[in-house]
Amino acid sequence: MTTTTHHTDDQASMWPTPARTTPRSLAERPLKEWPLRERPVERLYDAGATALSDAELLAAVLGATGATNPVALAGELLTHGGLLGLQRLALEEIAHLPGMTRARAAQVKAALELGRRVILTNLDERVQIKSPADVAHLLMVEMGSLDQEHLRVVLLDTKNRVQKVHTVYIGCLNSSQVRVGEVFKEAIRINSAAIILVHNHPSGEPTPSPEDVLITRQIGEAGKLLDIEVLDHLVIGQGRYVSMRERGLGFPK
């Protein structure tokens, strides 16, 4: 599946620089034998968070006791689907993974939840939407880890600034179950100028279904009658998304 994304120079600057990999000779040794400057916490201070790999950042969260090598433990945790995979796992599931304890599992879950809340907090800063990538940046981490389908509506003002993200429906999307009136109810209440539909596929595959196309077309037609523009419909998978407008699915070409 090939997804289409467009990044402005400003957007590109938000992405971290590629992180280095830990030398194999160090990764196989207990952390107490590592040079001080190579340990995750020291590297965090010296080089900054964006310079660390996912494993190093997770190791800094886990800490170390005795001969434990938290980088190796973090690397093992990330084999379970990466950060999104860990987000999907229940707390008790993480606690029962090799090398983990209840306390360490709680540390991991707390760190992931803080990251999720930071993303949601951005919505209060009236983010301006300029491309499908902006919407994906706001919602993909959280929605990509949901185990049920959620249909959400991003409500926008006349300058395409986010007013609110409203959950309309939870469950398998079906045109007979999703009421078009409910999609626009909150937009009408707060006088939104436009909306963007977003829903997730728990399977991780973001390819729109025929049902997704039908729902998009129905909602777009209703928006014209209400004078509320439907700008796009994003389908989010695991680490990927599809803009249905860019694909010409459910929108006039």
C-alpha positions in Angstrom: 0.0 0.0 0.0 1.5 3.3 -1.0 0.2 6.4 0.9 0.5 9.9 -0.2 2.0 12.5 2.1 3.1 16.1 1.6 5.3 18.0 4.0 6.1 21.7 4.0 9.5 22.9 5.1 8.0 23.8 8.5 6.5 20.3 8.9 9.8 18.6 7.9 11.6 20.5 10.7 9.3 18.8 13.3 10.7 15.3 12.5 13.8 14.2 14.5 17.1 13.5 12.8 17.9 9.8 12.4 19.1 8.2 15.6 22.3 6.2 15.7 22.4 2.6 16.6 24.2 1.3 19.7 27.4 -0.5 18.9 26.9 -4.3 19.2 29.8 -4.7 21.5 28.2 -2.4 24.0 24.6 -3.7 23.5 25.7 -7.2 24.7 27.4 -5.9 27.9 25.8 -4.9 31.2 25.1 -1.2 31.4 27.5 -0.8 34.4 30.3 -1.7 32.0 29.4 1.0 29.5 31.4 4.2 29.3 29.4 6.8 31.1 29.0 9.0 28.0 27.4 6.1 26.1 24.7 5.4 28.7 21.1 6.5 27.7 20.6 9.1 30.4 24.0 10.7 29.8 23.4 10.7 26.0 20.0 12.3 26.6 21.7 15.2 28.5 24.6 15.5 26.1 22.9 15.0 22.7 19.2 15.7 23.3 16.2 13.4 23.1 15.9 13.6 19.3 19.4 12.1 18.9 18.4 8.9 20.8 16.9 5.8 19.2 13.6 4.4 20.4 15.4 1.7 22.3 17.7 4.3 24.1 14.7 6.5 25.0 12.8 3.5 26.3 15.9 2.4 28.2 16.1 5.9 29.9 12.5 5.3 31.1 13.3 1.8 32.4 16.5 2.7 34.2 18.9 0.0 35.4 19.5 -2.1 38.5 22.5 -4.3 39.1 23.8 -5.9 35.9 20.7 -5.1 33.9 21.1 -3.8 30.3 18.0 -1.6 29.8 18.9 -1.0 26.1 18.8 -4.7 25.3 15.5 -5.0 27.3 14.0 -2.0 25.5 15.1 -3.5 22.1 13.3 -6.8 23.0 10.1 -4.9 24.0 10.1 -3.0 20.7 10.0 -6.4 18.8 6.3 -6.5 19.9 5.3 -4.0 17.1 7.4 -1.0 18.1 6.0 1.8 20.2 2.5 1.4 18.7 2.6 -2.3 19.5 3.4 -1.5 23.1 0.6 1.1 23.2 -1.8 -1.6 22.1 -0.7 -4.1 24.8 -2.5 -4.1 28.2 -0.5 -3.2 31.3 -0.6 -6.8 32.5 0.6 -8.1 29.1 3.7 -5.9 29.3 4.4 -6.9 32.9 4.5 -10.6 31.8 7.0 -10.0 29.0 10.6 -11.4 29.6 12.7 -9.2 31.8 9.7 -7.0 32.9 8.1 -6.4 36.3 4.9 -4.7 37.3 6.9 -1.5 38.2 8.7 -1.4 34.8 5.5 -2.1 32.9 3.9 0.8 34.7 6.8 3.1 33.8 6.5 2.1 30.1 2.7 2.6 30.0 3.0 6.0 31.9 5.5 7.3 29.3 3.4 6.2 26.4 0.3 7.8 27.9 2.2 11.1 28.5 3.2 11.1 24.8 -0.5 10.6 23.8 -1.6 13.4 26.1 1.0 15.8 24.6 -0.5 15.1 21.1 -4.0 15.8 22.4 -2.9 19.0 24.2 -1.8 20.4 20.8 -5.5 20.6 19.8 -5.9 23.4 22.4 -3.4 25.5 20.6 -5.6 26.0 17.5 -3.4 24.1 15.1 -3.9 25.2 11.5 -4.5 22.3 9.1 -2.7 22.8 5.8 -2.5 19.2 4.5 -3.6 15.7 5.3 -0.2 15.2 7.0 -1.2 17.8 9.6 -4.2 15.8 10.6 -2.3 12.5 10.6 0.4 14.1 12.8 -2.3 15.0 15.4 -4.2 11.8 15.5 -2.2 8.9 14.0 -0.3 7.8 17.1 -3.4 7.5 19.2 -5.9 6.2 16.6 -3.4 3.8 15.2 -3.3 1.9 18.5 -7.1 1.6 19.0 -8.6 -1.9 18.9 -12.0 -0.7 17.7 -13.0 1.5 14.8 -13.5 5.1 15.8 -15.1 7.8 13.5 -14.0 11.2 14.5 -14.6 14.6 13.0 -12.0 17.4 13.1 -13.9 20.6 13.3 -12.3 23.7 11.6 -13.0 27.4 11.6 -12.8 29.7 8.6 -9.0 29.7 8.7 -8.8 25.9 8.9 -7.7 26.0 12.6 -8.8 23.1 14.7 -11.7 23.9 17.0 -12.3 20.5 18.3 -11.9 16.7 17.6 -15.3 15.1 18.1 -15.9 11.3 18.3 -19.0 10.5 16.4 -19.1 6.7 16.4 -17.3 3.7 17.8 -17.7 0.3 16.2 -17.6 -1.2 12.7 -18.4 1.6 10.2 -21.5 0.9 8.2 -23.6 3.5 6.3 -26.8 2.1 7.8 -25.5 2.7 11.3 -23.7 6.1 11.0 -26.2 8.8 11.0 -25.1 11.7 8.8 -26.9 14.2 11.1 -24.7 13.1 14.0 -21.6 13.8 12.0 -22.6 17.5 11.6 -24.3 18.0 15.0 -21.3 19.4 16.8 -20.1 21.3 13.8 -23.4 23.1 13.6 -23.4 23.8 17.4 -20.0 25.5 17.4 -20.4 27.1 13.9 -17.6 25.2 12.1 -16.8 26.2 8.6 -15.4 22.8 7.5 -14.8 19.3 8.8 -12.3 16.5 8.1 -13.4 12.9 8.7 -11.0 10.5 10.3 -11.4 6.8 11.2 -9.0 4.0 11.9 -8.7 0.4 10.8 -7.6 -1.8 13.8 -6.1 -4.3 11.3 -3.4 -1.7 10.6 -4.1 -1.7 6.9 -5.4 1.8 5.9 -6.9 0.9 2.4 -10.4 2.5 2.2 -13.2 0.0 1.8 -16.2 0.4 -0.5 -18.2 1.2 2.6 -15.8 4.0 3.5 -16.2 5.5 0.0 -20.0 5.4 0.3 -20.1 7.0 3.7 -17.7 9.7 2.5 -19.9 10.5 -0.5 -23.1 10.7 1.6 -21.5 13.0 4.2 -20.0 15.2 1.5 -23.4 15.7 -0.2 -25.0 16.6 3.2 -22.2 19.1 3.9 -23.1 21.0 0.7 -26.7 21.4 1.9 -25.5 22.6 5.3 -22.8 24.9 3.9 -20.1 23.0 5.8 -17.3 21.8 3.6 -16.0 18.3 4.0 -12.3 18.7 3.2 -11.1 15.1 3.4 -11.5 11.7 5.0 -8.4 10.1 6.4 -8.2 6.3 7.1 -5.5 5.6 9.7 -3.7 2.3 10.0 -0.6 1.3 12.0 2.0 4.0 11.2 0.3 4.8 7.9 -2.7 6.7 6.5 -4.6 7.3 3.3 -6.2 10.6 2.3 -9.4 9.7 0.4 -9.5 13.1 -1.3 -6.0 12.6 -2.6 -7.0 9.2 -3.9 -10.2 10.7 -5.5 -12.3 8.3 -3.4 -15.7 9.6 -2.4 -14.8 13.2 -3.6 -15.4 14.7 -7.0 -12.2 14.5 -9.1 
